[in-house]
Amino acid sequence: MMNCCGLRSSQEEPADSPTDDSAAPQSPPNCAPPCPSEEVLTHIKSRGPMLNCCGLRSSQEEQGTMVNCWGLLTSQEEPVPLKSVEVELEVRDHVATVVSTLNYKNKEDKPLEAVFVFPLPGDAAVCHFSAKIGQTEIVAEVKEKQKAREEYDDALSSGREVFLLEESDQSPDIFSLSVGSLRPGESASIRLEYVTELAVQADEGLMFCLPAVLNPRYQPRGSEDVCIQVTSVPASLVPYSLSFSARVSSRHPVSKVESNCPLDALQYLNTEQTQATVKMAAGHKFDRDIELLIYYKDAHQPTAVVETGQTSVKPGSLMGDQVVMLSLYPEFPQAVMSSYPSCAEFVFLLDRSGSMAGSRIKNARETLLLLLKSLPMGCYFNIYSFGDCYEHIFPKSVEYNEKTMEEALKEVNTMGGDLGRTEILTPLEHIYSQPCISSQPRQLFVFTDGEVENTEDVINLVKRNSGSHRCFSFGIGKGASSALINGLAKEGGGHAQFITDTDRMQPKVMQSLRFALHPTVVDISFKWDLPKGVSVTALSPPITALFHGQRSLVYAQLTGQSSEAAEGCVTVKYSLAGHPSQNQLHFSLKPAEDTGLTVHRLAAKTLIHSLEMEEGEGGGEQDGEVKKKVVELSVQSGLSSAFTAFIAVNKSDGEAIQGPLVLRNVPTPNSSAGEVEVAMHGHGVFSHSEGFHVFHCGSIGHQLTPREDLLQLVSLQKASGCWVLDPALAAALGKTSREVENTKPSAVKHRVWATILALIWLHGLKMDAQEEWKLLAMKAVSWLRAQNASCVTECVEAGNALLGCSVQKDALGL
């Protein structure tokens, strides 16, 4: 039979033979179960008998005993050695330091090695790794990755206790922790520390995410066709516990902290409410990533933090000099922000792999409805979808009008999560092969759950084409790759958003559409004004995108001292819609207190990432030089990278560990959409209207949900922005056709009346969803102005009376 990895033992039948594997856990449709890469196989095959967690054969399996495919227990129910994970989060303004403690215990009668593959945020800077065995603490060193692996294997073979932490070669948001030669009955405590920036959300909250879910990452066809080694189990079967606590401090008061997981009450530590602690309630089920939303009062203002260097390191080096972190919040002129442009090419790329099935693809279809209704007349657009293969609605981008919008919505309505695996590289290559349209800047929107292994190839492709477009990315669901989603937006000059299965996709997507409709900011430059004797070296790559009110972080190294003014100034210059603009920030050169080396580490990680992106572009000797720079910087700053790893060896005197070493792969919770769309038989009927499914109430008496009635009204809007006065609109407004027609002022045209009614209904009854309909309402207002309609005041008064609202004319923008 075919084993859980798709590898066949010598006794197994050919791959196309029918099997009956109903007793074994089943993988989601169209998805291959997790399995190790060839490099991983080569690296671990020499380590003796092992638990079969990834489709590898143990000595018992060769004799015909089936081992549990999920990798939780062997058939003899041998235990997993990881017992608990403790996470402590410290947030200072918009930077987080995370300390994770992993507690292991070998309850078996033989020495073992435990391997745990787990996710971290893609931009995390891992800065500390240590192990404590009994009273002995071993602090790891950063070394070149291959040397660290060789040292690890040498220590294992000599019977020493050894620990290895390394970043995956395929994706920077996956790490592997190997705990070697744990003696029978012995415990080990692993301490892992990293720092990361917190992303600003649409509602101005700061998002911290602790990834707890790791899904398989798939290679494209034609490559090795295997996936990163992930030993995973259903969330309910994770055999270790998790505790989580957070401490938040800021110069601004903490207004609230929210989470997708149950929290204990927020505890303030001072009367100013600038410091607070919170803990996760007991009983986390590992069925989701842990998300924390932190809100400060009046926090989003430009700031600068200067951090002093290490006294033990010579000045002139990154870790020896001061480093400044600038937080910029550009404010664009209101005249530019209020205009509604019509020049752009919008390309939407939607993941339709098996893991998108159920509520995810339904949510995506609704989002595309809002997007298509909100596009400006005169722009161009196309929609691609992908899985094993890719499809597009039009052979090339077409002009947006009523006909093309209806055709697209009809196709969108049939889309399901039914195209197999997640292979995004090929459709992206096709999109970039299409010539750009003159005077229509390309805006690419990518929707994916991010379960791909060739992350670096995808991001490099976007970077190579960054001069011809902006890329806005959306990570959907639990376990979406932060490295992929953030990388797409960063290299594509766009904006990244993460949407969990409990989030509403539409507000975040519509925020990104507003960003895409803003004029592109060009010619971005920085001018530094520093005291005599102080020079500056940029550590961040050149900024390619600025968005109104959105934070941009910039790191720079300050070399030298000055006895003069203790203040610096930086001016950000750029061109917006043909007009030169600038923002200025004055800051103190006095180092901030109690920041440790957080800013230095984040700056070093930014520089390391930039160098890693360079590696692979030049080839030959240039790649070797870049790798050498990365290794030197990684070792100097004590941070992990693609070319280095943390290694800790217990070199204390003691007996070598005897006996064969057994490998235990520690499982990570996985997630699959696993949901089935249920037709609403018996409660109403879906019918095609305007090329999209609209729910109509029938005589059965089904009451529309607030979500359904909003989508019903939106689906009736024309591409031009107006609504038509017909029975469908009356039903969407909750009125009869006679009521709507009889209250129309006599001198007013039907479409003008219908459009004003729709706007009143949105403003009067759907303000809680304004982020979703704001752009299509702007389009409706533009259409009304173009009509030079008379009696607008009379229409608004009559519409309010009909709908039971009290919306003012100026609130509608008329």
N, C-alpha and C positions, 0 to 999 in steps of 0.2 A: 504493500500500500504506500501512498504518498504520505511522508511524515509532515509535521506541522510547519516545516521550513521549506518544503518542496524539494528536499534532498532525499535521494533514495539509498537505502542500505542495499547490500548485495542480495538480500532475500526479497526485496520489494519488486512489485510488478512495474512495467513501464508506465510512464506518466499518463498515457491515454487509456489505461485500463480502468474499468468501472470499479469503484470501491464503495464500501459501506462503512463510513466513519462516524456514524451518528452518535456513538457513545463519547467521542472526544469533543472537547470544546470547539465550537465552530468559529471561524474568522468571519468578519463582515463580508458581504458580497463584494466582488470586484477588488478586494484588498488582499495582498499577500501577507501572511503572518510575519512577525519580526524574525530576522535571521542575521548572522554575523557576516561581515565582509571577509574577503580572502585574507586581508592583512590581519584582522583580528584572529582568524583561524590559525594562521601561521604563528602568531604571537603566543597563543595559549595551548596549542596542541601538545607541547612538550611537557605539560605540567601534571601528567598522570591522570588517574581516574577523576571523573567530574560528574556533577549533576547536569543532566541533559535539560537545559532550559531553552535552548534555541535550535533544537533539531539536531544537535550533535549526538553521536552515539556513545553512551557509557559502556563499561564492560558488561553490565547486566543486560543492556539493550541488545548487545550482540548475541546474547543467549536467548533472546526472544521475549524479554520482559519489556512492556511498553512503559515509558516514563511520561509523567504528566506534561503535556505540551505547554501549559501555561507557565511552567518553571517555578511554581510555588513550593512543591514538595516532590521528592522522588516517590516511587511506588512504595518504598518502605517508610514514607512519611518522615523523612529526615528534616529537621527544622532549618529555617532561614536565620542566619546569624545576626542581622540587623534588628535590634529590639525597639529603639525609639529614636526620634529626631526632635531636637529642641531648637527653635528658631527665635532669636532675639533681634528685633529691628530697632535701629535708632535713626530717626529722621531729623535732619537739621535743615530747615527751610525746604529746598527742593532736591536735596541730596540724601541718599539713604546708605547706611552701613548695616550689613546683615551678617550676623554670626550664627552659623548652624553647627550644632553639636550632634554627631551621630554616634550612638552607643551600640557597640557590638559585644556579643558574648558567644563563645564557642561551647555549646552544651554537648558536643559529641565527644567520643573517646579517641579521636584522631585529629591531628593538626589539619587546619583548613585554610583556604584562601577565599575571601569574599569579594565579589565584583559587583559594583552597584553603578548602573548607567542612569543618569538623572538629568533633568533640564535645569538651566539657569537663564536669567535674562540675557539676551544676545549681546548687550552692551555692558555686561557686568565686568568689573575689574577684580579678579580674584587675587587677593593680596596677602593672605595668610593661610597656612595649612600646617597643622601639628597633630600629634597623636600622643595620648597618655595611656601607658600600660602600667597598672599598679601605681607606684609613686614616680615612675620614670616618664618624663615628658620629652618628646623628640620633635623639634621644630624643623619643618621641611625647608629645603633649599630649592631655588629655581635653577634648572639646568637644561641644556639643549635636549630636546625630546628623545632622540635616539640613545643618547648617553644615559639619560634617566631610565629608559626601558632596560638597557643592558645592565645598569647597576641594580635595578629591581630584580631581574632574573638571576644575577649573580648572588644577591642576598638570599633569594628563595632557595637556590641550590645549596647554599652553605648553611641553611637552617636558621637564618636570622629573621627577626621580625622587621617588616618593611612595608611602606605605604607609598602609593603612587597616585597622583591626581593629574589627569591630562584632559585637555580639550579635544573633542572629536576632530579628526582630520576632515570630516565632511561638513560639519556645521558648528559654529562657535557657540551655539546655545545648548550644546549637549556635552556633558562631562562624564568621565569614567573614573571611579574611585576603586582602587584595588587595595585590599587589606590582606597582607601576606603573612603566612606562617603563624596564625593564632594557635597557641597551644591548647590542648584539651582543658576545658574549664576556665580558660582565660578570658578576661574582658578587655576591651579597648575603647577609648573615647576619642573620636576624631573631631577636631575643631576646624571649621572652614569659614573664612571671612571674605566678603566682597563688598565693593561699593558700586553704586549705580545712580544715575540721574533719574528723577521722577518726571514722567510725561504729564503735560498739562492737558486736561480733558475739555470737552466742549463747554461744560458748565463751570470751568475754571478750577475744578478740583485737581489735586495732584494724585496720580495713580501709582501705587506700588503693587506689583504682582509677584507673588511667590509661586513659581511654576510647580505644580504637584503632579501634573498629568503629562505623560510622554507617550506620544503616538508613533507608530512606525513611520519612517521617512523613506519614500520610494525613489529609487534610481529610475532614470528614463530608459526606455527600451534601447537596445544596442550597446548599453554599457554592461557592467557586470550583472545587472538585473537582480541585485540583492539589496537589502536594506541595512541600515545601521543596526548594530547589535543592541536590541532592546528586549530585555526580559520583562514581560508585562503580564498583569493579572487584572481581572475585573476589580473595580474600586472596592467592592464589598469584601474582597479577599486579601487586601493588603495586610501583612502580618505584623506591621510595626506601628507604633503610635506617633502622633505629632502634637507638639505644644507650640504655641505661637504667642509672643507678646511684643508690644511696640511702645517706644517712648518717642514723643514728638516734641520738638522745641523750635521756636522761631522768634524773630524780632517782632512778629505780628501775632495777635491773639489767635488761638486755634478755635475756630467756630464749631466744627464738628468733624467726626471721623465715621465713615460708613464702610460697610463691607458686604460682600456676597455670602459671607459665612457668619454664623451667630457670634456676636461679641458681648463680653461683659460691659458694664457701664463705663463710659469715659471718666477717668479720674484726673482732675486738674491738680497740679503740684504747686501753683502759686496763685495769688489773687489776680494777677494780670492775665491769667489764662494763656500764657505763652508757652507753658510746658504741660504736658499731659501724658498719661499712660493708658493703655488699653490692652486687654487680653482676649484671645479667642476662646469662646466657651468650649468646654470639654466635649469630646465626641465627634471630632472632624471625621468625615466619612471618605475622604480622598476621592470624591466624585467630581471635584472641580479644582482649578487653581484658586489660590487665596488672593483676593483682591482687596486692597485698602484704598479708600478715597479720602484724602485729607484736604480740609478746607480751612484756609486762613482768611482773616479779615484784611482787605485792602493789600493783599500780598503781591499782586502781579504788577510790580513796578521795576524799572531798570535798576540793577544793583551790581556791585563789584565786591568780590571777596579776595583779599590778598592773603596768601599763606606763606609763612617762612619755611625755608628749606631745612634739611637735616644738617645739624652742626657737625656731624661726623663725616660729611661728604664735602669735598672741596668746592668752593664757589666756581661758577662757570659751567657747571653741569646741571641737568634738569632737576635732579633731586637735591642739589646744593643751593640753588638759587630760589628766590621768591617766585611764586606762580600766582597769576591773577585769573579768576574765573568771572567773566562778564555774563550777566543775564540781561538780554535785550528784549524789549517789548515795543517794536516799532508801531507808531501811530501814523496812519496814512490820512491825507486830506479827505474830509467828508464828501467833497464834490466828486472825488474819484470813487469813493466807496458806494455812493448812492446811484451811480450810473449802472445801466443794465446792458452789458456788451453783447454783441451778436457775432463776433468773429472768434471762432474756435472750432477745432475738430475734436470731438469726444469719442474715444474708443473705450468700450467697456469690455473687460475680459473676466468671465465668470467661471469659477471652478464648478464643474458638474460631476466630479468623481463620486464614487460610492459613499464616501464619508460625508458628503453634503446632503444626502437624502433626508427626507422628513421635514422638520420645521426649518432647518437651515435654508434649503432651496426655496421653500415657500416664502420665507422672510426675504430672500434675495429677489424673488419675482416681484414682491410688493415694492421693494426698494427701487427696482428698475422702472416700475410704473411711475413712481414719484420723480425719478430722474428724468425720464422721457417727457413727462408733462412739464418739467421745469426748464427744459432747454430753450434757449432763445431762438426765435425765427431767424433763418439765415445762416445758422451754424451748420456744421457737417457732423455726421455720427455713424458708428457701426457697432455691432455687438458680436463678440466672439465668446464661445464657450469651449471648455476643454476637459479632457479626462485622459483616456488612452489615446484618443484622437482629438481633433479640434474641429469646430464648425463656425461659420460666420453667417449672419443674416443676409448681408449684401456682399457682392464680390469685392467692392471697395466702398469707402465711406461715401455717403450720399447726403444731399442737402436735406435739412430738417424741414418738413412741412407736414400737412395733415395726412397725405397719402403715405409717406414713408414712416411716420409715427405709427399709424394704424397697422401697417405691415409688420413693423418691429414688435409691437405689443401682441399681435396675434402669435408670433413665433415665441416670444417670451412666455406666454401663457402655457405653452406645451413643455417647457423645460423641466426636467427632473434630474435628480442625482443619479444618473444612469450611464455615465461614460467611463466607468472603471477607475483606473489609477490616476494619480495626480502628476501629469507630465506637462509642465508649464513652459519649458524652454522652446519647444517647437512652435507653438502659436505666437510666442513673443517674437521669434525670428521672422515669422511671416508678417506680423504687424510692422516690424521695423523695415521689412523689405518693400513695403508700400510707400510710394513717394508722398512727401508731405504736400499739403494743399497751400498754395500761395495765400498769404495774409490770414491763414487759419491755424494758429498755433495749436499743436497737438497736445491733448490732455488725456493721459491713459489712466483708467481706473481698474485696479486689479482686485478681485474678490477671491480669496482662497482660504482654506483651513491650514495651508502652509505645510502639508505633510510631504515635503520633497527632500531628497537627499543632496541633490546637486545645487545646493544653495549658492555656493560661490560662483558657479557658472552662470546662474540666472542673474545674480547681482552684477557680475562683470558685463553681461550683455546689456543690461540697463545703463550701466555707467558709460559704455562705449557709445550709446545712443543718446546720452543726456543732453547733448546740444540741440537735439531736434524735438524734444518733448518734455513734459513734466509728468511724473508718475505718482499717483495717489493710491496707497495700498490699504487693504482691509483684511485683518486677520480674524477669521470667523471661528468661534467655538473654542472649546477647551483644548489646550495643547498646541495651538497655532504657533508656528516657529517665529519667535521674536526676531531672530537673526534675519530671516527672509523678509518679513513685513517691514521692519525698520530699515533694512538694507535697500529694499526697492525704493522707498520714499527718499532716503538720504541721498542715494546716488542718482535718483531721478529728479531731484529738486522739488519734490512734492511734500506730502504730509501722510503720516501713518496713523491708523486707528485700529484698535483691538475691540472686538465685539464678542462677548461671551454668549453662551446659549441663553442666559437670562436677560441680556441686554436687548434694547431695541436698536436694530441696525440703522433705521432711517434717520434719526437725528444726527448721528455721526457722519453718515454718508452725505447728507445735505449740507453739513458744515464744510466738508471737503469740496463739494460742488461750488459753494460760495467762494472758497479759496481759488478754485480753478477759474472762476469767472472774473476774479480780480485781474487787473493788468499784471503782466509778468514784471517783476522787479529785476532790473539789469544794472550792470556796471557797479556792483557792490564793492566798496573799498573801505579801509579803516585808516584813520589818521590818528597817531598817538602823539600826545603832548606830555612829555615827562621831564622831570628836573634834570639838570646837567649832571652827567655821570651815570645816569640810568638808561640802559638800552632795552629794547624789547625784541623778542623772537616769537613769531606766531607758532603755536603748536597745533591749532585746529586747521583743517583743510579750508580752502576758500569757501565762503558761504555762497551757495547758488540759489537759495530761495529765502525770501522773507515774506511773512504773511501778517496782515493786520492783527495786532493784539496777541500774536503767538510768540512764545519765548524762543529765542535762539541763544545757545550757549557758545561762548568763545573762550579758549584758553590761550594764555601767553606767558612766556618766561621773562622775568625781569632780572636783568643782570646789572650788578654794580650798586653803589650806595650814593646817597646825596645828603649833604648837610644843609641843603636849602629847603625849598618847599616840600612838604610831606603830602602833596596832592598831585594826582595825575588826571588826565582827561583823554577820552577817546571819542572821536567823531565818526559815525557811520554815514557814509555817503552812498547814494544810489539814485537811479533814475526810474521814475514811475509814470507810465503813460506819457512819456516824452518830457516830463518835468523833473529837473534835478531836485532832490530832497535830501535832508540829513537829520539825524538825531544825535544828540550829544549827551555824554555821561561823565560827570566829574566823580572821582573816587579817592579815598584816602589810601596812601601807600603804607599805612601802619597795618601790620599783619593782624588778622582776626585771631581771637582767642579760641583755644580748645578745638581746633579743627583737625588736630593730628596731622596726617599727611593725605587726607581725603582728596583735596583739590589736586595735589601732585599726582596722585594715583589715577584720578579721572583724566587728567591732562595726558599722562603717560599712556593710558589706554587709548585715548583718542589718536595720539601719534602712532602707536603700535598698529591700530586698525588702518590708518592711512597707509602705512608702510606695507601691511599685509595685502591691501588692495593693489598696491603697485606691483608686488611680487606676482609673477605670472603674466604680467603684461609685456615686460621687456624681453624675457627669455635669456638663456645662456648665462654669461658672466654677470649681467645686470641683476638677474634673479638671485644669484649667489650673494652679491653685495647687499641687496635688500634684506635677505634672510639673516645675514650676519648682523646688520644694524638692528633688526628686530630682536635677535637673541641677546645682543649687548644691552639694549634698552630694557628688555624684559628682566634680565638678571639684575641690572642696576636698580630698577624700580621695585623688584620683588613681585612682579605680576606675571600671570600665566599668559601664553600666547599660542598661536598655531604651531610654533616651532619649539616651544619649551614645555616643561612639565615640572610639577612639584614632586620631589623625592625625599623621603624620610626613612633612614635606616637606624635601627637600634644597634649601636656599636658597643654597648656596655658589655662587660665580661659576663659570660654565662654559658650554660650548656647549649650547644646547637640543638635545634628541634629535630627530633628523629621521626622516621616513619613516612609513609607515602602521604602526599599533600592532596587534599580533596578540594575541588573548586565548587563554590556555592555562588550562583548568580542571584543577586537580590532583586526581586521584582519591583517594577514601578507601575502605579495605576495607569491604565489606558482608558481611552474613551472612544466610542464610535457613535455616530449619530443614532443608529439603531432605531430610528423612529419611523413609523409608517403613516403616511398621509391618509386620513380617514375622510371619506366622502360624507357630506352632511345629508344623507338620505333621510327623508321624513321630516326635515326641518325647514326646507326651502329649496329653491332651485338656483343653480348657477347658469347664467346664460351669457352668450357673447353680446357685449354692447361696447361699441367703440373699440373693438379688437381686444378687449380684456374681460375677464370674468367679473361680472358684477352680481352681487347678491341681492335678489329681490324678495321682499316679504310676500308670501302667498296667503291664502285663506287659512293656512295651518296656524298662523299667529306667531311665527318665530320673531323674536325681538332682536334687531340688529345690535351688535356690540358697538361701543364707541369706535373701535378700530374699523369695523366693517363699514359703518356709515361714512366715516371720513374717506376711506378708499373708494366707496361708491360715488361720492361727489367728485373726487379727484379724477376718477376714470372717465367722467363725462366732459371734462374740459377739452376744448379744441386746442390744436397745436398753436394757434394764434394767440391763445390766452382767454378767449371768451367762452361762455356757456350758451347752449341753445335752450330756448323755452319749450320744453316738451314734457310728456308725462314722466319720463325717467328722472328729470331734474326735480319735478314736483315731489316724486316719491322720496328722492334723496333728502329733500328739505323737510320731509314729514308732513307734506300738505297734499291736497288734491289738485288736479289740473285746473279745476274751476276756481279754487281759492287763489291760485297763483296768477291766473289770467285776469280775473275780475278786479284784483287790487292794483294792476299795472296802471300807472298814470297814462292817460290817453295819448299824449304827445311823444311818448318814449318808445323807441324801437324795441322789438322783442329781445334781441340778444343783449342790448344794453341793460334792460331790466333783469334778465336772467343772470348776467354777470354781477350786477350790484347785489342781487339776492345771495348769490354764492359767497361773495366777499363778506357780507353782513353775517351770514351763517358761520363762516370760518372765524371771524373776529369775535362774534358773540358767543359761540358755543365750543370752539376748539382752540382756545388760546393755549391750553396745556400742550398742544402738539404743534405750536407755531413754528418750531424749527423745521418741521417736515413740509409745511405748506407755504412758508414765507416767500420762496422764490417764485412759485407758480402764481401766488397772489400779486407779486410785483409785475409779473408778465400780464396778468389780467388788468392791472391799473394802467400799464403802458398802452394796452389795447383800447381801454376806455378813453384815455386822453387823445388817442389818435382819431376817435370818432367825433370829437368836439361835441359830445352829447349835451343836450340842454336838460333842464329840470333835474339835475343830479341831486340837489337838496331835497326836492319833493320825493324822488325815488328812495333816498335813504330813509326819510321819515316813513314812507309807506312800507318799506321793507322791514323796518324795525317793528312796526305795528303788526305786520303779518307774522313775523317769526318770533315775536315776544322778546326782542333784544333792545338794547339802548346804545348802539354803536354810533359814535360821532363821525361826521363826514371826514374830518381831518385825520382821524385814526385809520381810515381806509386808505389814506394817501391821495385822496381826490381833491 
